[in-house]
Amino acid sequence: MNAKERLQALEGKLRDRGVVDVKFFFGLGTTSLGTAVSEAADVFDAILAKRFDKMPALGDSARN
């Protein structure tokens, strides 16, 4: 499975769990699209495996 397919599969699993908003920031010109997709998939995998620290809400969500 390539990085894009992996990302799409993990995205679907997160959506099924109720995740509605995940934001990423990449500096312009510092990473390739392939690297960005692979790193995003790694983040989604960590979220699904509960390898993260929960951050307090920023207060910018439409759900607040």
PQR file of N, CA, C, O and H, with PARSE charges and radii, in Angstrom:
ATOM      1  N   MET A   1       0.858  -1.173   0.000 -0.4000 1.5000
ATOM      2  CA  MET A   1       0.000   0.000   0.000 -0.0000 2.0000
ATOM      3  C   MET A   1       0.904   1.235   0.000  0.5500 1.7000
ATOM      4  O   MET A   1       1.829   1.335   0.805 -0.5500 1.4000
ATOM      5  N   ASN A   2       0.629   2.168  -0.905 -0.4000 1.5000
ATOM      6  CA  ASN A   2       1.452   3.379  -0.940 -0.0000 2.0000
ATOM      7  C   ASN A   2       0.972   4.367   0.128  0.5500 1.7000
ATOM      8  O   ASN A   2      -0.050   4.144   0.775 -0.5500 1.4000
ATOM      9  H   ASN A   2      -0.123   2.087  -1.559  0.4000 1.0000
ATOM     10  N   ALA A   3       1.720   5.459   0.305 -0.4000 1.5000
ATOM     11  CA  ALA A   3       1.430   6.422   1.371 -0.0000 2.0000
ATOM     12  C   ALA A   3       0.050   7.047   1.208  0.5500 1.7000
ATOM     13  O   ALA A   3      -0.648   7.251   2.202 -0.5500 1.4000
ATOM     14  H   ALA A   3       2.551   5.640  -0.221  0.4000 1.0000
ATOM     15  N   LYS A   4      -0.359   7.354  -0.016 -0.4000 1.5000
ATOM     16  CA  LYS A   4      -1.671   7.974  -0.236 -0.0000 2.0000
ATOM     17  C   LYS A   4      -2.797   7.013   0.149  0.5500 1.7000
ATOM     18  O   LYS A   4      -3.764   7.419   0.793 -0.5500 1.4000
ATOM     19  H   LYS A   4       0.208   7.188  -0.823  0.4000 1.0000
ATOM     20  N   GLU A   5      -2.676   5.751  -0.238 -0.4000 1.5000
ATOM     21  CA  GLU A   5      -3.690   4.751   0.112 -0.0000 2.0000
ATOM     22  C   GLU A   5      -3.744   4.536   1.625  0.5500 1.7000
ATOM     23  O   GLU A   5      -4.819   4.399   2.210 -0.5500 1.4000
ATOM     24  H   GLU A   5      -1.890   5.421  -0.761  0.4000 1.0000
ATOM     25  N   ARG A   6      -2.567   4.510   2.240 -0.4000 1.5000
ATOM     26  CA  ARG A   6      -2.497   4.347   3.702 -0.0000 2.0000
ATOM     27  C   ARG A   6      -3.171   5.529   4.391  0.5500 1.7000
ATOM     28  O   ARG A   6      -3.936   5.345   5.338 -0.5500 1.4000
ATOM     29  H   ARG A   6      -1.695   4.621   1.765  0.4000 1.0000
ATOM     30  N   LEU A   7      -2.890   6.740   3.919 -0.4000 1.5000
ATOM     31  CA  LEU A   7      -3.491   7.938   4.495 -0.0000 2.0000
ATOM     32  C   LEU A   7      -5.012   7.896   4.369  0.5500 1.7000
ATOM     33  O   LEU A   7      -5.718   8.205   5.329 -0.5500 1.4000
ATOM     34  H   LEU A   7      -2.268   6.890   3.150  0.4000 1.0000
ATOM     35  N   GLN A   8      -5.516   7.525   3.215 -0.4000 1.5000
ATOM     36  CA  GLN A   8      -6.961   7.465   3.003 -0.0000 2.0000
ATOM     37  C   GLN A   8      -7.622   6.425   3.909  0.5500 1.7000
ATOM     38  O   GLN A   8      -8.706   6.665   4.441 -0.5500 1.4000
ATOM     39  H   GLN A   8      -4.943   7.275   2.436  0.4000 1.0000
ATOM     40  N   ALA A   9      -6.980   5.280   4.085 -0.4000 1.5000
ATOM     41  CA  ALA A   9      -7.526   4.236   4.954 -0.0000 2.0000
ATOM     42  C   ALA A   9      -7.564   4.700   6.412  0.5500 1.7000
ATOM     43  O   ALA A   9      -8.554   4.489   7.113 -0.5500 1.4000
ATOM     44  H   ALA A   9      -6.099   5.085   3.653  0.4000 1.0000
ATOM     45  N   LEU A  10      -6.483   5.329   6.856 -0.4000 1.5000
ATOM     46  CA  LEU A  10      -6.430   5.821   8.235 -0.0000 2.0000
ATOM     47  C   LEU A  10      -7.418   6.966   8.448  0.5500 1.7000
ATOM     48  O   LEU A  10      -8.035   7.069   9.508 -0.5500 1.4000
ATOM     49  H   LEU A  10      -5.679   5.500   6.286  0.4000 1.0000
ATOM     50  N   GLU A  11      -7.565   7.818   7.448 -0.4000 1.5000
ATOM     51  CA  GLU A  11      -8.526   8.922   7.523 -0.0000 2.0000
ATOM     52  C   GLU A  11      -9.950   8.382   7.714  0.5500 1.7000
ATOM     53  O   GLU A  11     -10.722   8.920   8.507 -0.5500 1.4000
ATOM     54  H   GLU A  11      -7.063   7.734   6.586  0.4000 1.0000
ATOM     55  N   GLY A  12     -10.281   7.333   6.991 -0.4000 1.5000
ATOM     56  CA  GLY A  12     -11.595   6.715   7.132 -0.0000 2.0000
ATOM     57  C   GLY A  12     -11.816   6.159   8.527  0.5500 1.7000
ATOM     58  O   GLY A  12     -12.906   6.295   9.083 -0.5500 1.4000
ATOM     59  H   GLY A  12      -9.654   6.896   6.346  0.4000 1.0000
ATOM     60  N   LYS A  13     -10.791   5.530   9.103 -0.4000 1.5000
ATOM     61  CA  LYS A  13     -10.906   4.983  10.464 -0.0000 2.0000
ATOM     62  C   LYS A  13     -11.111   6.098  11.481  0.5500 1.7000
ATOM     63  O   LYS A  13     -11.895   5.951  12.419 -0.5500 1.4000
ATOM     64  H   LYS A  13      -9.905   5.419   8.652  0.4000 1.0000
ATOM     65  N   LEU A  14     -10.404   7.216  11.297 -0.4000 1.5000
ATOM     66  CA  LEU A  14     -10.576   8.341  12.208 -0.0000 2.0000
ATOM     67  C   LEU A  14     -11.977   8.933  12.087  0.5500 1.7000
ATOM     68  O   LEU A  14     -12.609   9.254  13.093 -0.5500 1.4000
ATOM     69  H   LEU A  14      -9.767   7.336  10.535  0.4000 1.0000
ATOM     70  N   ARG A  15     -12.455   9.075  10.865 -0.4000 1.5000
ATOM     71  CA  ARG A  15     -13.803   9.606  10.638 -0.0000 2.0000
ATOM     72  C   ARG A  15     -14.837   8.710  11.318  0.5500 1.7000
ATOM     73  O   ARG A  15     -15.797   9.200  11.912 -0.5500 1.4000
ATOM     74  H   ARG A  15     -11.941   8.815  10.048  0.4000 1.0000
ATOM     75  N   ASP A  16     -14.635   7.391  11.228 -0.4000 1.5000
ATOM     76  CA  ASP A  16     -15.549   6.441  11.871 -0.0000 2.0000
ATOM     77  C   ASP A  16     -15.566   6.616  13.386  0.5500 1.7000
ATOM     78  O   ASP A  16     -16.571   6.324  14.034 -0.5500 1.4000
ATOM     79  H   ASP A  16     -13.856   6.992  10.746  0.4000 1.0000
ATOM     80  N   ARG A  17     -14.469   7.087  13.948 -0.4000 1.5000
ATOM     81  CA  ARG A  17     -14.369   7.312  15.398 -0.0000 2.0000
ATOM     82  C   ARG A  17     -14.848   8.704  15.805  0.5500 1.7000
ATOM     83  O   ARG A  17     -14.833   9.042  16.989 -0.5500 1.4000
ATOM     84  H   ARG A  17     -13.652   7.324  13.422  0.4000 1.0000
ATOM     85  N   GLY A  18     -15.269   9.508  14.837 -0.4000 1.5000
ATOM     86  CA  GLY A  18     -15.819  10.818  15.164 -0.0000 2.0000
ATOM     87  C   GLY A  18     -14.856  11.981  15.043  0.5500 1.7000
ATOM     88  O   GLY A  18     -15.211  13.108  15.389 -0.5500 1.4000
ATOM     89  H   GLY A  18     -15.280   9.234  13.875  0.4000 1.0000
ATOM     90  N   VAL A  19     -13.649  11.738  14.560 -0.4000 1.5000
ATOM     91  CA  VAL A  19     -12.699  12.840  14.374 -0.0000 2.0000
ATOM     92  C   VAL A  19     -13.193  13.698  13.221  0.5500 1.7000
ATOM     93  O   VAL A  19     -13.468  13.195  12.132 -0.5500 1.4000
ATOM     94  H   VAL A  19     -13.361  10.823  14.280  0.4000 1.0000
ATOM     95  N   VAL A  20     -13.303  14.999  13.470 -0.4000 1.5000
ATOM     96  CA  VAL A  20     -13.854  15.886  12.443 -0.0000 2.0000
ATOM     97  C   VAL A  20     -12.867  16.918  11.926  0.5500 1.7000
ATOM     98  O   VAL A  20     -13.107  17.519  10.879 -0.5500 1.4000
ATOM     99  H   VAL A  20     -13.079  15.407  14.355  0.4000 1.0000
ATOM    100  N   ASP A  21     -11.752  17.143  12.639 -0.4000 1.5000
ATOM    101  CA  ASP A  21     -10.867  18.215  12.219 -0.0000 2.0000
ATOM    102  C   ASP A  21      -9.437  17.921  12.655  0.5500 1.7000
ATOM    103  O   ASP A  21      -9.143  17.859  13.849 -0.5500 1.4000
ATOM    104  H   ASP A  21     -11.558  16.655  13.489  0.4000 1.0000
ATOM    105  N   VAL A  22      -8.556  17.743  11.688 -0.4000 1.5000
ATOM    106  CA  VAL A  22      -7.137  17.563  11.956 -0.0000 2.0000
ATOM    107  C   VAL A  22      -6.404  18.567  11.085  0.5500 1.7000
ATOM    108  O   VAL A  22      -6.618  18.621   9.874 -0.5500 1.4000
ATOM    109  H   VAL A  22      -8.795  17.794  10.718  0.4000 1.0000
ATOM    110  N   LYS A  23      -5.534  19.367  11.705 -0.4000 1.5000
ATOM    111  CA  LYS A  23      -4.815  20.402  10.967 -0.0000 2.0000
ATOM    112  C   LYS A  23      -3.324  20.084  10.943  0.5500 1.7000
ATOM    113  O   LYS A  23      -2.769  19.571  11.915 -0.5500 1.4000
ATOM    114  H   LYS A  23      -5.360  19.323  12.689  0.4000 1.0000
ATOM    115  N   PHE A  24      -2.694  20.393   9.827 -0.4000 1.5000
ATOM    116  CA  PHE A  24      -1.258  20.230   9.669 -0.0000 2.0000
ATOM    117  C   PHE A  24      -0.675  21.536   9.165  0.5500 1.7000
ATOM    118  O   PHE A  24      -1.353  22.298   8.476 -0.5500 1.4000
ATOM    119  H   PHE A  24      -3.145  20.809   9.038  0.4000 1.0000
ATOM    120  N   PHE A  25       0.570  21.797   9.502 -0.4000 1.5000
ATOM    121  CA  PHE A  25       1.287  22.933   8.936 -0.0000 2.0000
ATOM    122  C   PHE A  25       2.630  22.437   8.443  0.5500 1.7000
ATOM    123  O   PHE A  25       3.380  21.809   9.190 -0.5500 1.4000
ATOM    124  H   PHE A  25       1.121  21.178  10.062  0.4000 1.0000
ATOM    125  N   PHE A  26       2.929  22.714   7.205 -0.4000 1.5000
ATOM    126  CA  PHE A  26       4.224  22.383   6.620 -0.0000 2.0000
ATOM    127  C   PHE A  26       4.801  23.669   6.062  0.5500 1.7000
ATOM    128  O   PHE A  26       4.107  24.404   5.360 -0.5500 1.4000
ATOM    129  H   PHE A  26       2.319  23.224   6.598  0.4000 1.0000
ATOM    130  N   GLY A  27       6.059  23.951   6.361 -0.4000 1.5000
ATOM    131  CA  GLY A  27       6.708  25.134   5.815 -0.0000 2.0000
ATOM    132  C   GLY A  27       6.778  25.041   4.297  0.5500 1.7000
ATOM    133  O   GLY A  27       7.024  23.971   3.741 -0.5500 1.4000
ATOM    134  H   GLY A  27       6.623  23.353   6.931  0.4000 1.0000
ATOM    135  N   LEU A  28       6.564  26.151   3.644 -0.4000 1.5000
ATOM    136  CA  LEU A  28       6.601  26.171   2.181 -0.0000 2.0000
ATOM    137  C   LEU A  28       7.967  25.764   1.665  0.5500 1.7000
ATOM    138  O   LEU A  28       8.994  26.292   2.091 -0.5500 1.4000
ATOM    139  H   LEU A  28       6.364  27.021   4.096  0.4000 1.0000
ATOM    140  N   GLY A  29       7.962  24.820   0.745 -0.4000 1.5000
ATOM    141  CA  GLY A  29       9.192  24.406   0.089 -0.0000 2.0000
ATOM    142  C   GLY A  29      10.134  23.575   0.923  0.5500 1.7000
ATOM    143  O   GLY A  29      11.249  23.292   0.486 -0.5500 1.4000
ATOM    144  H   GLY A  29       7.128  24.391   0.399  0.4000 1.0000
ATOM    145  N   THR A  30       9.720  23.170   2.122 -0.4000 1.5000
ATOM    146  CA  THR A  30      10.640  22.416   2.969 -0.0000 2.0000
ATOM    147  C   THR A  30      10.417  20.916   2.924  0.5500 1.7000
ATOM    148  O   THR A  30      11.238  20.153   3.432 -0.5500 1.4000
ATOM    149  H   THR A  30       8.814  23.400   2.478  0.4000 1.0000
ATOM    150  N   THR A  31       9.322  20.484   2.326 -0.4000 1.5000
ATOM    151  CA  THR A  31       9.045  19.047   2.267 -0.0000 2.0000
ATOM    152  C   THR A  31       8.326  18.709   0.966  0.5500 1.7000
ATOM    153  O   THR A  31       7.602  19.536   0.412 -0.5500 1.4000
ATOM    154  H   THR A  31       8.655  21.104   1.913  0.4000 1.0000
ATOM    155  N   SER A  32       8.529  17.506   0.494 -0.4000 1.5000
ATOM    156  CA  SER A  32       7.856  17.072  -0.733 -0.0000 2.0000
ATOM    157  C   SER A  32       6.442  16.594  -0.397  0.5500 1.7000
ATOM    158  O   SER A  32       6.134  16.286   0.755 -0.5500 1.4000
ATOM    159  H   SER A  32       9.117  16.834   0.944  0.4000 1.0000
ATOM    160  N   LEU A  33       5.598  16.538  -1.412 -0.4000 1.5000
ATOM    161  CA  LEU A  33       4.233  16.059  -1.205 -0.0000 2.0000
ATOM    162  C   LEU A  33       4.251  14.625  -0.681  0.5500 1.7000
ATOM    163  O   LEU A  33       3.493  14.292   0.230 -0.5500 1.4000
ATOM    164  H   LEU A  33       5.848  16.788  -2.348  0.4000 1.0000
ATOM    165  N   GLY A  34       5.099  13.783  -1.241 -0.4000 1.5000
ATOM    166  CA  GLY A  34       5.178  12.392  -0.793 -0.0000 2.0000
ATOM    167  C   GLY A  34       5.563  12.279   0.672  0.5500 1.7000
ATOM    168  O   GLY A  34       5.014  11.451   1.399 -0.5500 1.4000
ATOM    169  H   GLY A  34       5.715  14.054  -1.980  0.4000 1.0000
ATOM    170  N   THR A  35       6.500  13.102   1.107 -0.4000 1.5000
ATOM    171  CA  THR A  35       6.909  13.104   2.511 -0.0000 2.0000
ATOM    172  C   THR A  35       5.779  13.599   3.395  0.5500 1.7000
ATOM    173  O   THR A  35       5.534  13.032   4.459 -0.5500 1.4000
ATOM    174  H   THR A  35       6.946  13.774   0.517  0.4000 1.0000
ATOM    175  N   ALA A  36       5.086  14.648   2.972 -0.4000 1.5000
ATOM    176  CA  ALA A  36       3.978  15.191   3.748 -0.0000 2.0000
ATOM    177  C   ALA A  36       2.876  14.151   3.925  0.5500 1.7000
ATOM    178  O   ALA A  36       2.339  13.998   5.022 -0.5500 1.4000
ATOM    179  H   ALA A  36       5.284  15.109   2.107  0.4000 1.0000
ATOM    180  N   VAL A  37       2.539  13.440   2.861 -0.4000 1.5000
ATOM    181  CA  VAL A  37       1.500  12.404   2.928 -0.0000 2.0000
ATOM    182  C   VAL A  37       1.935  11.289   3.878  0.5500 1.7000
ATOM    183  O   VAL A  37       1.143  10.828   4.700 -0.5500 1.4000
ATOM    184  H   VAL A  37       2.976  13.565   1.970  0.4000 1.0000
ATOM    185  N   SER A  38       3.177  10.864   3.769 -0.4000 1.5000
ATOM    186  CA  SER A  38       3.688   9.800   4.635 -0.0000 2.0000
ATOM    187  C   SER A  38       3.687  10.229   6.098  0.5500 1.7000
ATOM    188  O   SER A  38       3.316   9.447   6.973 -0.5500 1.4000
ATOM    189  H   SER A  38       3.820  11.239   3.102  0.4000 1.0000
ATOM    190  N   GLU A  39       4.100  11.465   6.369 -0.4000 1.5000
ATOM    191  CA  GLU A  39       4.122  11.954   7.746 -0.0000 2.0000
ATOM    192  C   GLU A  39       2.707  12.122   8.302  0.5500 1.7000
ATOM    193  O   GLU A  39       2.470  11.846   9.478 -0.5500 1.4000
ATOM    194  H   GLU A  39       4.401  12.100   5.658  0.4000 1.0000
ATOM    195  N   ALA A  40       1.775  12.568   7.479 -0.4000 1.5000
ATOM    196  CA  ALA A  40       0.387  12.684   7.919 -0.0000 2.0000
ATOM    197  C   ALA A  40      -0.168  11.300   8.266  0.5500 1.7000
ATOM    198  O   ALA A  40      -0.876  11.149   9.262 -0.5500 1.4000
ATOM    199  H   ALA A  40       1.967  12.792   6.524  0.4000 1.0000
ATOM    200  N   ALA A  41       0.147  10.301   7.459 -0.4000 1.5000
ATOM    201  CA  ALA A  41      -0.294   8.931   7.738 -0.0000 2.0000
ATOM    202  C   ALA A  41       0.298   8.442   9.062  0.5500 1.7000
ATOM    203  O   ALA A  41      -0.379   7.754   9.825 -0.5500 1.4000
ATOM    204  H   ALA A  41       0.723  10.423   6.650  0.4000 1.0000
ATOM    205  N   ASP A  42       1.553   8.792   9.337 -0.4000 1.5000
ATOM    206  CA  ASP A  42       2.174   8.413  10.615 -0.0000 2.0000
ATOM    207  C   ASP A  42       1.422   9.039  11.788  0.5500 1.7000
ATOM    208  O   ASP A  42       1.218   8.392  12.815 -0.5500 1.4000
ATOM    209  H   ASP A  42       2.103   9.351   8.717  0.4000 1.0000
ATOM    210  N   VAL A  43       1.007  10.308  11.631 -0.4000 1.5000
ATOM    211  CA  VAL A  43       0.254  10.986  12.691 -0.0000 2.0000
ATOM    212  C   VAL A  43      -1.095  10.304  12.905  0.5500 1.7000
ATOM    213  O   VAL A  43      -1.487  10.048  14.044 -0.5500 1.4000
ATOM    214  H   VAL A  43       1.173  10.833  10.796  0.4000 1.0000
ATOM    215  N   PHE A  44      -1.808  10.009  11.814 -0.4000 1.5000
ATOM    216  CA  PHE A  44      -3.101   9.341  11.938 -0.0000 2.0000
ATOM    217  C   PHE A  44      -2.947   7.981  12.606  0.5500 1.7000
ATOM    218  O   PHE A  44      -3.771   7.595  13.435 -0.5500 1.4000
ATOM    219  H   PHE A  44      -1.489  10.217  10.889  0.4000 1.0000
ATOM    220  N   ASP A  45      -1.896   7.257  12.247 -0.4000 1.5000
ATOM    221  CA  ASP A  45      -1.632   5.955  12.859 -0.0000 2.0000
ATOM    222  C   ASP A  45      -1.407   6.105  14.359  0.5500 1.7000
ATOM    223  O   ASP A  45      -1.906   5.297  15.142 -0.5500 1.4000
ATOM    224  H   ASP A  45      -1.226   7.571  11.573  0.4000 1.0000
ATOM    225  N   ALA A  46      -0.663   7.126  14.766 -0.4000 1.5000
ATOM    226  CA  ALA A  46      -0.410   7.370  16.189 -0.0000 2.0000
ATOM    227  C   ALA A  46      -1.699   7.706  16.922  0.5500 1.7000
ATOM    228  O   ALA A  46      -1.905   7.260  18.051 -0.5500 1.4000
ATOM    229  H   ALA A  46      -0.257   7.782  14.130  0.4000 1.0000
ATOM    230  N   ILE A  47      -2.574   8.493  16.288 -0.4000 1.5000
ATOM    231  CA  ILE A  47      -3.851   8.833  16.914 -0.0000 2.0000
ATOM    232  C   ILE A  47      -4.678   7.566  17.139  0.5500 1.7000
ATOM    233  O   ILE A  47      -5.234   7.367  18.219 -0.5500 1.4000
ATOM    234  H   ILE A  47      -2.406   8.856  15.371  0.4000 1.0000
ATOM    235  N   LEU A  48      -4.754   6.724  16.130 -0.4000 1.5000
ATOM    236  CA  LEU A  48      -5.542   5.493  16.246 -0.0000 2.0000
ATOM    237  C   LEU A  48      -4.966   4.544  17.293  0.5500 1.7000
ATOM    238  O   LEU A  48      -5.708   3.799  17.933 -0.5500 1.4000
ATOM    239  H   LEU A  48      -4.301   6.886  15.253  0.4000 1.0000
ATOM    240  N   ALA A  49      -3.643   4.570  17.469 -0.4000 1.5000
ATOM    241  CA  ALA A  49      -2.987   3.701  18.450 -0.0000 2.0000
ATOM    242  C   ALA A  49      -2.885   4.368  19.823  0.5500 1.7000
ATOM    243  O   ALA A  49      -2.296   3.810  20.749 -0.5500 1.4000
ATOM    244  H   ALA A  49      -3.040   5.176  16.949  0.4000 1.0000
ATOM    245  N   LYS A  50      -3.469   5.575  19.947 -0.4000 1.5000
ATOM    246  CA  LYS A  50      -3.477   6.334  21.202 -0.0000 2.0000
ATOM    247  C   LYS A  50      -2.083   6.673  21.703  0.5500 1.7000
ATOM    248  O   LYS A  50      -1.818   6.663  22.905 -0.5500 1.4000
ATOM    249  H   LYS A  50      -3.948   6.028  19.194  0.4000 1.0000
ATOM    250  N   ARG A  51      -1.189   6.976  20.750 -0.4000 1.5000
ATOM    251  CA  ARG A  51       0.162   7.415  21.090 -0.0000 2.0000
ATOM    252  C   ARG A  51       0.233   8.937  20.898  0.5500 1.7000
ATOM    253  O   ARG A  51       0.893   9.425  19.980 -0.5500 1.4000
ATOM    254  H   ARG A  51      -1.404   6.984  19.774  0.4000 1.0000
ATOM    255  N   PHE A  52      -0.460   9.681  21.781 -0.4000 1.5000
ATOM    256  CA  PHE A  52      -0.473  11.138  21.690 -0.0000 2.0000
ATOM    257  C   PHE A  52      -0.863  11.732  23.034  0.5500 1.7000
ATOM    258  O   PHE A  52      -1.379  11.033  23.907 -0.5500 1.4000
ATOM    259  H   PHE A  52      -0.996   9.285  22.526  0.4000 1.0000
ATOM    260  N   ASP A  53      -0.612  13.022  23.193 -0.4000 1.5000
ATOM    261  CA  ASP A  53      -1.069  13.774  24.352 -0.0000 2.0000
ATOM    262  C   ASP A  53      -2.163  14.707  23.875  0.5500 1.7000
ATOM    263  O   ASP A  53      -1.986  15.424  22.890 -0.5500 1.4000
ATOM    264  H   ASP A  53      -0.193  13.589  22.484  0.4000 1.0000
ATOM    265  N   LYS A  54      -3.298  14.704  24.571 -0.4000 1.5000
ATOM    266  CA  LYS A  54      -4.425  15.540  24.178 -0.0000 2.0000
ATOM    267  C   LYS A  54      -4.150  16.994  24.547  0.5500 1.7000
ATOM    268  O   LYS A  54      -3.742  17.302  25.667 -0.5500 1.4000
ATOM    269  H   LYS A  54      -3.441  14.122  25.372  0.4000 1.0000
ATOM    270  N   MET A  55      -4.379  17.868  23.593 -0.4000 1.5000
ATOM    271  CA  MET A  55      -4.179  19.298  23.775 -0.0000 2.0000
ATOM    272  C   MET A  55      -5.507  19.951  24.155  0.5500 1.7000
ATOM    273  O   MET A  55      -6.556  19.560  23.643 -0.5500 1.4000
ATOM    274  H   MET A  55      -4.711  17.618  22.684  0.4000 1.0000
ATOM    275  N   PRO A  56      -5.473  20.934  25.041 -0.5600 1.5000
ATOM    276  CA  PRO A  56      -6.722  21.631  25.360  0.2800 2.0000
ATOM    277  C   PRO A  56      -7.297  22.311  24.114  0.5500 1.7000
ATOM    278  O   PRO A  56      -6.549  22.691  23.213 -0.5500 1.4000
ATOM    279  N   ALA A  57      -8.606  22.463  24.063 -0.4000 1.5000
ATOM    280  CA  ALA A  57      -9.261  23.102  22.925 -0.0000 2.0000
ATOM    281  C   ALA A  57      -8.744  24.512  22.706  0.5500 1.7000
ATOM    282  O   ALA A  57      -8.468  25.233  23.665 -0.5500 1.4000
ATOM    283  H   ALA A  57      -9.214  22.154  24.795  0.4000 1.0000
ATOM    284  N   LEU A  58      -8.614  24.907  21.452 -0.4000 1.5000
ATOM    285  CA  LEU A  58      -8.141  26.246  21.116 -0.0000 2.0000
ATOM    286  C   LEU A  58      -9.268  27.266  21.095  0.5500 1.7000
ATOM    287  O   LEU A  58      -9.018  28.471  21.119 -0.5500 1.4000
ATOM    288  H   LEU A  58      -8.839  24.322  20.673  0.4000 1.0000
ATOM    289  N   GLY A  59     -10.512  26.790  21.051 -0.4000 1.5000
ATOM    290  CA  GLY A  59     -11.637  27.682  21.042 -0.0000 2.0000
ATOM    291  C   GLY A  59     -11.989  28.224  19.668  0.5500 1.7000
ATOM    292  O   GLY A  59     -12.753  29.183  19.554 -0.5500 1.4000
ATOM    293  H   GLY A  59     -10.716  25.811  21.032  0.4000 1.0000
ATOM    294  N   ASP A  60     -11.430  27.607  18.606 -0.4000 1.5000
ATOM    295  CA  ASP A  60     -11.701  28.100  17.260 -0.0000 2.0000
ATOM    296  C   ASP A  60     -12.619  27.176  16.461  0.5500 1.7000
ATOM    297  O   ASP A  60     -12.798  27.367  15.258 -0.5500 1.4000
ATOM    298  H   ASP A  60     -10.809  26.829  18.698  0.4000 1.0000
ATOM    299  N   SER A  61     -13.189  26.192  17.115 -0.4000 1.5000
ATOM    300  CA  SER A  61     -14.035  25.228  16.426 -0.0000 2.0000
ATOM    301  C   SER A  61     -15.474  25.722  16.335  0.5500 1.7000
ATOM    302  O   SER A  61     -15.968  26.394  17.241 -0.5500 1.4000
ATOM    303  H   SER A  61     -13.043  26.037  18.092  0.4000 1.0000
ATOM    304  N   ALA A  62     -16.128  25.391  15.256 -0.4000 1.5000
ATOM    305  CA  ALA A  62     -17.546  25.721  15.090 -0.0000 2.0000
ATOM    306  C   ALA A  62     -18.384  24.927  16.087  0.5500 1.7000
ATOM    307  O   ALA A  62     -19.541  25.273  16.328 -0.5500 1.4000
ATOM    308  H   ALA A  62     -15.727  24.845  14.521  0.4000 1.0000
ATOM    309  N   ARG A  63     -17.825  23.872  16.670 -0.4000 1.5000
ATOM    310  CA  ARG A  63     -18.558  23.026  17.622 -0.0000 2.0000
ATOM    311  C   ARG A  63     -18.506  23.591  19.031  0.5500 1.7000
ATOM    312  O   ARG A  63     -19.184  23.063  19.912 -0.5500 1.4000
ATOM    313  H   ARG A  63     -16.886  23.591  16.474  0.4000 1.0000
ATOM    314  N   ASN A  64     -17.732  24.643  19.285 -0.4000 1.5000
ATOM    315  CA  ASN A  64     -17.636  25.237  20.644 -0.0000 2.0000
ATOM    316  C   ASN A  64     -18.836  26.085  20.944  0.5500 1.7000
ATOM    317  O   ASN A  64     -18.931  26.659  22.028 -0.5500 1.4000
ATOM    318  H   ASN A  64     -17.182  25.072  18.568  0.4000 1.0000
TER
END
